[in-house]
């Protein structure tokens, strides 16, 4: 981080990771403001950096660790100082010029500013004419109609000066107003256009430049209102905020004299997700003191509603709910009237006259988005490469990987895409024609605000345009990176969108090119539960692995941002278990920042409150191995055999998984069934039917479900579904109500639907969205868990033998049943923590088996033979004096084991390892076979009579032992807690011995976490008939 690189520290980091059982590393360079602790910053690409990379790779391989590198400095995607403007990401731009037939004139220039839209620069960057490197693409001419121009108000007034007006000559399209806004509190402002006589309006365009992204002030909610006859204002429409500074909305005709744009927004403190009490938010706030209204334009003509999102300047969660109202389709442009004059332009000058009449020429081009890679040091920051051009991607990644010299690289990693939006590249029209089968050029008028043919056709074209961008993105970027990794003998790891829909793309198709498809899971409390988008992301990743036959599913695991320096294996177990239940089989722990030997504890993090900071400077670093072993053990078992899935869940052709289920988890599939997501690519190219079962990759499915955005469907998808039905597949889902593509012929769409949902297919095709009812009546579950709260996932091993993983997501014991119908033999439980195994006891009155899960406990259930657990155990409690030794303090005598953070002990701000010791007497002949504690906070290292008895990090905090003996016994328990409590103390009174950025993470409101050992200490005896 931030150039803090030191060779001995690299060796120390890797040796520690190896010692705790880690199998490999993924290497990033980042910069988030960490102070420099080494003599000189090491810049990516420099000679010192190359030496460090060589040492890291050699050390990793010497220890048997895989060495994977990221696709750029930072983790946005793929950018660098060597990326030329000609190879960088671009956006579509246009200008309009009115010409008379026969004229040969210079057309109005293209917007030429690097930024998100037209001539609006990136926020915080001064507009620099020419910085966009604009270049021509094509030009279209249409007959001129003034109705396509913005209406000119007689005057304008605003909430800042309601009594003052601006004249019409000053107010055309109302450009350049700034209205007062309270940066800290809710604000309302307005701007009003007034006309001399009533006007009819069908569309509105506003431009509200402002910051976007992490820490940015909330985007304004915009509402268009019209004054009614009573002098009040009624709402015409809302214009939802997106990543784009421009917003367009169409609506049925509204007539009025006074039209008001009402803006409102919350204060800056609402923009970040709530941090835990006492955690200081990072200094990333970007407040606004005004509403900047660059444009407020009203039109009598209609436009494609939500034009910017539909054209790829922004994204929307669900485009199927953004249809343009056909009643707004006024002054549409007939396709037959559009002239492609691209061949008659030279350096922006019309070189061949148009026919007689007045014409509007729309000149289209491309200019830079200005997006750069990051977060990275300035010397390693440059333009993001064009993601829609495979040769540009190939040149970029070849240059990037050449920096690593001869360092042996095992893998290439694409982190979740954070490079911003791109909606044009050279020759996109050729890719569009190949994928969609028709010419996109005349229809591109829709991106500039014109309705072509009608509202429905315009929306269909824009859907085709977005689908093409998504497919070209997956092919040209992810496909090329995969190819280049394989050329070098490396495997390819790829995340996708992660958090809802940051840009256009099919997150299943993107990851289909990866050898290890990945998702992400941020930490969460068991009370709050996980964010649905991360659940969807990981389920999508494991679906890709299953469907495309990949052996592993990766996870950016345990990412943390709201409760820093507070986690341990104990608090992370339920997070790990959720990931396992979603199909993860390769944990990529986020993160382990490099620790130069010079850095004081707790060490360097990504940022003070970001990342897990799983490093050798963590308090519990020396006791991490049992937790890592647990992750590895579970991952290994869940990679055996093949997935025990039942349903191929088609997501439709509109949205990625993280958009479909970004805010609410998928509840279509009942708990006792599992499923994989199927995208359009897999439906057409991978899925087939054999012996009545759907097959894809390593998975076998019992039915195909039309979920997600299947309410509309292309003929290509319908053809694939008909093929499955004819091969004998069972399909559940309603007939789509509309076609998905402009290239779909209505008659063919109707014919295919009739064939699929024909009555002759009764028993194979169920025309219902109620999947549960079909499963209940026709597809019995193959594994059942009594308590629906229990997380589960299963594999078929050794042919058709079940291997079931179950996990308790709550901090209390759960008792439930497991049933596997039609299975020969008995079920055995295997504890992946200890690991012990035992035969399960049959449930009373049924064919299931009783299962007891401790708080956050987990088990594997499989067929086998093992001894049963003892029917009864005898438990006694140890009575005696305890000695607590906290480093830096005198020993503390206790009458019972209790947390060292309890009042009066004076150790509440200690972080690290403290030791509890107790001595007690035992009589023979029967001796305890285990000891158990009420609670451990957070990790315990146990010694009994000097014998190592392991590390306890999760409930039930029991250690089996053979070391107890008649007479005097001594138990020594070394407890380690996280850094949090010490950092809270440092925030109140900094003693200068810790790494400074981390001492400002908490404030006086932060609460101390319990730390230490909680009694009683119980001695566990096996039951004997003559036990007394």
N, C-alpha and C positions, 0 to 999 in steps of 0.2 A: 504494500500500500504506500502511495505517495513517494516512491523511490527509496523506501526504507528496506534495503537489501544488504545482506551480509552473509558471506559464504559459510562461516561456521554455524551461524543461525540456521541456514538452509539444511545443513547436515543434521543439526540437532532436531529440527522439526520433523524431518523424514524418519530419523531413527526412533523418535517417540511414536509417531504414527504407526510404524512397523511394530513397535513393542506392544501396542494395545490392539493389534489385530487388523489394522486397516490394510486394504489390498491395493490401493492405488490413489493417485491424486489427479486433480484437474487444475491447471495452472492459469491464473488470471494476473493481469496488472491493472490496478485501479488507483483512484485518487479521490479521496473524500475529506481532505483537510487534516490528515494526521500530521502532527509536528515531526520534523526530521530528527531522528535519533542517531543516524549514522553520519559520518563526516561529510559525505557528498551523496546527493541523490543519484540513484542508478536509473538512467533513462532507458525505456524500452528501445531496443534496436542498437544501443551503444555497445562498445567493446566490453565494458564492464558487465552489461546485461547479458551479452552472449556467454561470457565466462560463467556467470551465475546460472544461466540455463543449462550449460554443459555440466556444471557441478550437480545441479538438481537432478538432471536426467540420469547421470552416471550413478549418483547416490541411490536414487529410486530403484534403478535396475539392479544395483548391487544388493539391495534389500529385497528384491522380488516384487517391487511395486510397479504397477502400470503408471505411465507418465503421459497424460493427456494435456493438450493445449487448447486454449480458446481461440476464437476466430478473429479477435482483435484485442487491442488494449481497451480496458473498460468492458462492459458487458451489454452494450446496446445492440450490436450485431457485427458489422464489418466495415470499419472505416479506418483511415490512417492519413498521415500527412502526404503520402505519395499518391493519393487518389486525386487524379486530375479532374477539373470541372467537367470535361467531356465524358468522364466515366462515372459521375456522381448521380445520386437520386434526383429525379425531376418530377415536376408537376405540370399539368396541363394549364396553359394560359391562352388568352385570346384578346383580340381587339376588334372593334367594329368601325367600318367606314362606309359612308353613303356616297355612291357614285352614280353618275348618269351614264346611260348607254353610250358607248363610243369614246368615253374618256379613258386616258391612260395616265393614271395618277399614282403617287406614292401613298400606300395605305398607312393608316395610323399604326404607330409602333406597337410591338408586343410589350406587355408588362415585363420589366426586366429587373426584378428585385428578388433576391434569395429569400424565400419565406414560404408560408403555408398556402397562400392563395393570392392570385393575381399580383398586385403591387403592394401587398401588405407584408412587411418584413417579419422575421422571427422576433418575438417579443423580447425587448431588451437590447435589440441590435438596431443601430441607426440605419435607416433606409439608405441604400447605396445604389444609385442608378447604375446599371451594368453588372451588378454583382450576381444577377441571376443567370448570366450567360445564355440569354434567350435565343432560341433558334426556331426557324419556321418548320412546320410539319405539313400543313395542308390549308387550303382556303376554300370556303363555300360561299356561293352567292345565292341570295333569295330576293324575290321582289320586295321592294321597300313598302312597309306600312307603318305609319307613325304610331299606330296602336301598340307597337312593340317597344316604344320609348316610355320612359318614366313620366308620369303626370307632373305638371309644374304647378305647385301651389301658389296662391296669391301671397301668402305670408306664413311664417313659422314662429312659434313661441315655445318656450321651455319652462320646466319647473323651477329653474334657477332664476328666471326673470319672466314670470307669467304675464306681466303687463307690457313687455317689450316684444316687438315683432321684427322679423327679418324679411326683407322684400323678396319677391319671386326671383329676381335676377341673382340674388345671393343664396337662394335656397333650393335651386334645382337639385333634385336627388338628395337634398339635405346632407351635405358633406361637411365633416370637420367640427362637430359639436362635442364639447366635453361638459358633462353634468356632474354636479357635486355628489360625492359618495363617502359615507363614513366607513373608514377601513376596518373598524372594530365591531360595528353593529349593523343591524338590518337597515337597509336604505331603500328608498323608493324615489324614482325620478321619472320624468316624462318629457317627450318632445311631440309637438302637435303640428300637423300640416292643415292649413285652412285654404279652401278654394272659394272663388268668387261665386260660382254656381255649383250645384250638386254634381258629383262625378261618380262613375261606377268603377269599382275596384274589384279585381279578381285575384291579384297576387301582390305579394309584398317581399321586398328584399332588404335585409339590414346587414350592416357590417359593424361588428363590435370587437375590435382588436383587444387582446388581453392575454395575460400569461395562461399557460396550461400546464398540467402535470403536477408533480409532487410539490406541495406547499403553495400552489398558486391560489390567489383569491377566488372565491366561488364565482363561476360564470353567472351572468345576469339572466334571470328569467324574463323573457320578453313576451309581451301581450299586445296585439293590435286591437284597438278599440275604435268605435265610431260613436259620435254624439247622436243621441236620438232626439225626437221632437220635444221631449221634456227638458232637454239640456243636460241629461245624464249621459254616462258613457256605458256602452255595452260591448262585450267581448266579441270580436270577429274571429280571432284565432290566437293560438300561442305559437311561438317560434322556438322550438326546443334548442337548447345549447348543445353543441358538439365540439370536436377538436378544432373545427374550422371557424375562423372569425366571421364568415358569411353565413346567413341563414335565409332560406327561401320557403315561403308557404303560399299555396293556392287554396281557393275556397269559392263557393258559389257567389255570384255577383252580389255586392253590397253597395248601396248608393248612399252618399252622404256628403256633407260639406266640411266637417272637421274630423280628421283621423288622428288618433293619438297612439304613440308607441309608449307603453308603460314598461319601465324597467325596475326590477327589484333584485336584491342580492343580500345574502347574509354576510356577517363579518368574517375576518380572516381566521378566527379561532375554530371555525367549524370545518375547515378543509381537511384536517388530518384525522384519521381514525383515533378513537379515544385511547389515550395511553393509560397505563395503570396509575393509580393515585401516587403522586410524588415523583413521577418520572418527568424530567424536563424535556419538552419536545425539542427536536433538533432545530437549529436556527435556519430553517429553510422557508419561512413564511415570505410570501411575495404579495403584500397587501396592495390595494388600489385605493386611491383617493378620489377617483372620478370614474364615471361611465363614459368611455370614449365611443361616440357614435360617428363612425366614418361615413356611413351611408344609411339613409332611410328612404327607400324608394317605393312608390305605389304604381301599379300597372293596371290598365284596363284589360290587357291580355292575360291569359293564363300561362302558368309555367309548371314544370314538373315540381311537385311538392317535395320538400326536403332534398332539393337538387344537389346540394353539396355532398350530403352523405351518400346519395345514390350514385354520385360520380366519382367517389373515392377520395374526396378531399377530407372526409370524416367517415365515421362508422356509426351504425345504429344497431341496437341490440336485436331488433326484429324488423326487417324490411317489409315483411308481409303486412304489417300494420301501418305502412306509410304510403299507401296507394294515393295517387293523385285523384281528387274528386272529379269525375267526368263532367260535372256541371261547371267546372272551372275551365274546361277546354274551349276557350274562345280565341279566335285568331290563330288557329293551328297552321303549321306550314305543311302543305302537301308534299309528299316525297318527290313527286314528279316535277315540282318547281325548284328543287334544289340543284344547283349547278356546281360541280367540282371544278374549280378554276385553279387548282394547285399547279397545273402545268403552265399557267400563264402568269406566274409570279417570278420575279428576279430581284432578290434582295429587298423584298417587300414592295416592289413596284409592279403594278398591273401592266403587263406587256401586250395583252391582246384585248381588244375592246369587247365589252358585253353587248348583248342586243339592246335595242331601243327600250327606254324606260328608266325608272329609278330603281337602283339595286342597293341592297345592304350586303356588304362583303364581311364575313366573319373570318378573320385571319387567326388560325390556330398555331400554337407553337408549344415549346416546352422550355421551362426555366428551372433553376435549381431550387430544391426545397431548403437548402442550406443546412441540412441536418448533419451533425458531426457525431463521431463515436464518443463514448464516454461511459462512466466517469473515468477520465484518464488525465495524466499529466499533460500540460500544454504541448510539450515536445512530441507527444505521442497521439495528438488529436488532429483529425482531419475530416474531410468529407466522407460521408457514408457512401459506399459504392452502390451503383444501380443494381437493384435486386431482380430486375425483370430482364436482364441481358446476361445469358450464360457465359459469353466470352469475357465480358467485363468482370464477372464474378471469378472466372477462372484466372484471369490475369491478377486480380487482387489477391486471391488466396495463395497463388504461387509465389508472389512477392512476399506475402506475410510469412509463409512457412519457410522461405529461404533465409529469413532472419535467424532461424534456429540452427542453421548450419548443419553440422553432423550429429547434433544431439538426437539420440534415438527417440522417436515419438510413437507412442502406441495408439493414441486416439486424438480426434479432433472434436471439439465441442461447440455447438451453437447454443448459447443461453437463450432464454425467452426473448422474443423479438421486441426491441424497444427503439427502433430506428425511425419511427414516424411513418407517415403515409406517403406513398408514391403511386401515381395513377397514369403514368405515361412513360414510354421508352421508344427508341427508334424501332420502327418496323413492328410496332404492336398490332398494326392493322393486318399484317400477314399472319401473326399468331391468332388473331381474332377470326380471320377467315378460315384458318385450319381447324379451329376448335368449334366455331359456331356455324360455319358454312355460308356466311353472307358478308357483304361489305359493310363495315362499321362507319365509314367516313361520313356519308350524308347524315347518319343518325347522331353524329357527335354534336350537332346543334343542340341536342337536349342538354348536354353538359353546360352550355352557355345560357340556358334559360328559355329555350324555345320548345314548344310542344310540336312534335312531328307526327303527322297523320291524325293521332288522337291521344288521349291521356293514357289509355291502356297500352297501346303499342309503344309509347315513349317509355313507360315504366318497364315494359318487358325488355326493351333494348338495354336500358340501364342495368337491369338484372343480368343480362348477358355480358355486359361490359364488366361488371364486378366479378362475375364468375370467371371470366377470362383472366382478369388481373390475378385472382386467387390461384388459378391453375398454372399460369405462367410463373408466378412467384414460387410455387412449390417445385416446378420443374427446373427453373433457371437458377434459383438460389440454393434450395436444399438439395436438389438432385445433383447440381454441379459440385457442391461441397462434398457430398458423399463420394462422387466419382474421384475427386482429387485426393480425398483421404485414402481411398482404396488403392489408388495408384502408388501411394507411399507405404503401403502395408499397414495402414492404421484403420481402426474402426471409427465409426461416426456416431457421436451422441448428439441428439437434437431435442431441445424443448421447442415449444411453439408459442401460442398466444398467452397462456397462463392465466391472465386476469381479464375475463370477459372478452372484449373485442377491441383491443387497442389499435388494430388495423385490419384490413381485409385479408382473408386467408382461410383456408380449410385446414384446421389444426390436425385432422387425421391424415390428410394427404401430405402435409408438410413433414410430418414425422414418419411417413411411410418410407422415406429414403434413409432413415437412420438404422444402424445396427442395434443401437440401444435407444429406443424412443423414451423420452423423459417428460415428466410433468413437475409440478412444484407443490409443496405443502408447507405453509407457514404454521408456526406453533399456535396453539389455541388452548384455552382452558376447557376442562370437561364440561363446565357449566354453560359456557357460551357456545361451544361446538365449533366445528371448522367452517370457514367461509365456503359456500357452495361452489364457487368458481374453482377452488383448488381440488375439491372432490371430483368435479367434472374433468379437470385437467389430468389428474392421475388416472381416472377411469378411462379417459381417452387414450392415454399413453399405453396402458396395459392392453386396451383393445387393439391398438396398432400392432403391439408385439404379438398378440394372439392371432390376429387376422393375417398378418404378413409373415408369420412364422419366425419371429425373432425370439431368441432364447432368454432375453432379459428385459425387464422394464426398469428404467432408472427414475430416481426422484431427487430433485433439489430439495433436500430434506431438512426440516427443523429451522427453516428461515425464521428469524425473529426480529421484531421491530418495535414492540410496545411495552415489553417488560424485560429490559436488558439485565444481563449478569445475574439472572435469577433461576436459571434452569439447571437441571442435573438429570442423570439417567432416570431418576425417580419421576420427575415431572414430565419427562419426554416419552415415557413408555406408551401412554395412551395415544400420543401423536404417531409414534412408530407403528402401533398396532392398526390404526386406521389405514396407514399407508400400505401395510401388508395386506389388509383386507381388500384394498383396491387393486392389488396385483403387483405391487412394487417388489422387485427382487434384486435391485441394486441401489443401496442408499448412498447418495452423494451428499455428505453432511455439509450443510451451509452454515458456517464456513470455518476454515482453519487458516487465518491470516498468518503470514510469515512473521516470525519473531526474531529480529536481530538480537544477539546476545547482550547488546547495550540497553535494550528497552526494559524499564522497570515494570513490575507487575501492576495490574493484571495483564499488561501487554497491549499490543496493537489490535484493534478491531477494524472492521470495515469502516465504521463510524461509531461514536460512543454508544449509540442505542440501536445499532443495526447488526444483525448476524448473530450466530450462536457462539462464535469465538471458541471453537473447539481446538484448543492449542495446549502445548506443554506448560503454558503459564496458567492454565485453569487450575483452580484449587483441587479439583478431583481428577486431575490428569493421570496420576499414578494408579487410580482405581477404575479407569475407564474400560479396561479390557472385558470384564464380564458383560457389560452393556453392548460393546461392539460385537462380542461373540454371539450374543442374543440376536442382534440384527443379522449377522452373517448366517447363523444356524437356521433362522426362520426363512431367510431369503433362499438359502440352498434348497430346503425342503419344498418351498413353493415354486421352485423352478423345475422340479421333477415331473415326469409324465406329461400330461396335457391338461388344459383348463377344463374344469367341470362346469361348463356353461350350458345354458338351455336356449337362450334367445339371441338371435341376431337382430339388434335394434337399429333400424335404419333411421338416421338423423335427418333425412331430407337433403335438399340441395341448396338451402339458403344460408344457414348459419353454422358456425363451428360449435363444437360441444360446449365450450366455455361461454358462449353467448346464450345458447339454448338453456343452459342450467347454471348460469352465472350468479343468479340471485336466489334461486330455489333449487334444492336438490331434486333429482329425478325420482319421482315416486310412482312411476308407471308400472314398475316391475315389483311384484311382491317379494318379501324378504327371503323366502325359501327358494328363490330362483336366482340365477346369475345370468349375466348378459355381457355381450360385447357391442360396442358402437360400430356401426357399419356406415361408411361414407359413400358418396357417389362413385368414387374411383374403385373401391373394393367391390361394390355391387356389380359394376360392369366388368371388372377384370379379374377378380379373385374368387368370388363366391360361386359355388356350384353345388349340385345335389348328387349324392350317392346313396343308394339303398334307402331313400326317403329322408336322409339326414342332410342338412345343409353343412357344407364344409368350407373352411377358409383357413389357410395356414395350419396351425396345430389344433384348431378348434372344431368341434362338432356341435351343431345346433338342432333343436327340435322344432323350432318355428322361426319365421321371419316376421318382425313387427314393424309396421309403418308408424314411427313415432316422430318426435321433433317437429320439423317443418315439412311434413309429408302432405299437408293440405293442398299443396300445389306440386305438380310433378311434370318433368320433361318427358318427351316421348322416348328419349334414350333410357331414362330410368324405368319407364313402363315396359319397354322391350326387355330389359334385364329381369324385371319381376315376372313377366309372362314366361320367359325362359325357365325360371325357377319353378313356377307353377306347373309347367308342362313336364318338368323333370320329377315332379312329385313332392315339392316342398309345400308345407303348410304356411299360409300367409294370413296375418291378422291386421286389419286396418281398414279405414274407410276409404271409399273411392275419392280421389283428389277432386277438388272443386274447380280447378283451373289449371291451365298449362303454365309452364315455368319459363319458356324461352320464346322469343319472337320467331325463331326458326321452326317451331313446332306447328305443324299443320293441324288445324282444328279437326278435320275429318279423321286424320290418323290418330290423334289423341283420343278421340271418341271411340274409334275402333279398338284400340288397345285396352281402354278401360272396360269396354263391353266384353272383351275376351277374358279379362282377368276376373271381373266381378259377375261373370255369367253364372246362372243357376246350376249349370252342369258342374261347376267347381265346388258345389256345396260339400262341406266336409273337409275341403282343402283350403278354401278362402273364406274367412270370416269377416264380414263387412261391419266391423265394430271397432271403436277405439278402446273398448273395455277389455284390456288384455287379461285382467284378473279373472273375469268370468270364463273366458276361453280356457285359461290354464286350469281353473278349478274343475271344469267339466271334461276336459280332454287331455290334459298334460299333468299328471300327478307329479309332485316334487320328488326328487331322488334323495334329498337330504333335508332334514327339518330340525330346527332349533326352536325350543318352546318359547323363549323370551325374545321378542322381536328387537329388543335393544342390543342384543349380542351381535357384534360384528363377526362376519364369517367370510371365508373363501375356501374353495376346495379344488383339488386336482384328482385326476384319475391316474393312478400309478400301477405299474405291473399289469397293464391291460385295462382292467375295469375295477380295480380296487380303489376305494375312496380314501383320500387323505384330506381331512377337514381341519382348518384352523379357525378357532373361535377366540374372541377377546371381549372382555368386560370393559365397557367405556366409562363406567362410573366408579366413584370412590367408595364403594360399598360392596359387600359380598353379594353375588348373584347365584341363585340356585335355579337350574333349568334342566331341560331334557334334550337329548340328541337322539334322533330317530333316522335310521337308514334302512328303508324297506327293502325286502328281498335280498338281504345280505346274509351269506353264510358265515358262521363263526362269531366270535365275540369282539367287542370293541375295547380298545385299550386307549387310555389317556397318556399323553407324553408331555411333560412340562418342559418347554424350551428354555426355561431359566436355569433349572437345577443341574442337569436334566434327569428327572426321575420318571418312571412309568409305572402304571398300575392298571389292572383290569377294572372296567366300569361296572357298576351294579345296575341291574335291570330295574326300571321304574315300576312302581306298583301299578297294576291294572293296565299295562300297556306294553308295547313292544319297543319302547324307547329305553334310554339309559340316563340315569341321574348324573348330573354334572354340577360341580360346585366350583365357582370361579371367585378367587379372592379379589379385593379391590384392584382394578386395572389388571387383573390376571388374564392369562391366555393359556391355551392348550392346543395341542394337535390331537385329533381323534382318528384312529385308524384301526383296521382289523389286525388282530394279533393275540398273543398269549402273554400274560404277565400275572404276577401275584396281585390279589386285591389289596387295597388299603386296609389297615387294621379297622375292625368294626368300632373299636373304642380305643381311646388313648387316655392315659392318666396324666393330669397336669398339676404340677405344684409350682408355687411361686417362691422365688429366692428372697429371703429376708436377710438384710445385713447392711453394713455401712458401705457406701460407694465413695470413691475418690475420683474427682473430676480434675484433670490437669489441662488448663488452657495455656498455650505458649505465651510467655510474657507475664504470667500471673502466678500467684501462689496456689498450690493445690487447694481444692474446695471439697469439704466433706459434705456428703449428702446422705440423708436417711433413705432415699429411694432415687431411682434414675429419673431424671427430668431434664428438659431442654436447658442448655446453658444460656438461652435467651430469656429465661424466666426472670421476672423482677427480683432484684436483690442480689443476684449473683455477679453483677458487674461485668458480664461478658457479652452483652447483647450485640455489640458491634464487632465481634470477632468473626473473621472469615478464614477458613483454613481447616486444619485437623486438630481436634482435641481428643483426649483419651479418657475413657471411663474404665475404672477397675473395681471389681468386686471379688471378695473371697467368701466361700461358704463351705459347709460340711455336708458330706453325703455318706450314707450307710449303704452297705451291700445287702443282699447279693445283686439285686436288680438296679441297673443304672440307666439314667436317661439316654435316649438315642438322639435327642435333638434339643436345641435351645431356641427360644422364640422371644421376640421383643414386640411391644405394642406398636412402636413407631420408630423409624430411623429417619433423621433429617440431616443429610440426604443420602450419604453413602457410608456404609460401615465395613470396616476391616476387622475380622474376628480372630482372636487367639484364645485358645483354651488350654491352660496348663502348658503354655509355650508352643503349642502346636497350631499351625496355620489352619483355619477352618473356613477360609474363603471370604468373599465380599458380598454383602447384602445391599441391594439397591432398589428392591421393589417388594411389595407385600407378598407373602405374609411374614417377611423378615425372620425366617427360620433357617437355622444352620444345623445340618446333621453332623453328628460327631461320635467318635469312639474314644475321645481323649478324657472324658470324665472318669473319675476313679473314687474309690472309697477314701474318706478322709477329707483333707483340705483341698479345695479346687479354686483356681484363679481364672477369671475371665477378663480379658482386656479387649475393649471395643474402641477402636479409633474411628471417630466420626468426622466426616468432611462435609462442609456446607459450601454453597456458591459464594462469589465475591460480593453479592449485593449488600449484606449488612455492613461490611467494612467500607464500601463505597458510600453508603449513607452517612457513616461517621465522618468520612473525608469531606463530604459535601458540607457538613456542619463545622468541621474544624480540620482543615487540610494540614497534614504534617509534612507534606512534601516528599514522601517516599514512594508514592505510586505514580503511574504514568498520567500526566495532568489531564488529558481530555476525558478520561474516565471518571475523574473525581467530580465532574460537573453534571453527571447523568441524573442524579436525584436531588430533590430539595427537602425542606424541613417537613413536608407532609408525607414523605415516603415511610412506609411501614416496614418494620423489621420482620423478616420471615423466621418462623421457628427453626431452631437448629439444635442438633444434639440427639440424645437418646431419651425415649420415653418408656418407662416401665409400665407394668412389672416385667421382670425377666422370668419367663416360664421355662420349667424343665418338663420335657415331654417323654413319657414312658410308654413303651409298647404294653398292651394289656396282657397280664398274666393271671391265670386262675387264682394263684396263691399270693397275688400281690397285696400288700398291706400298706 
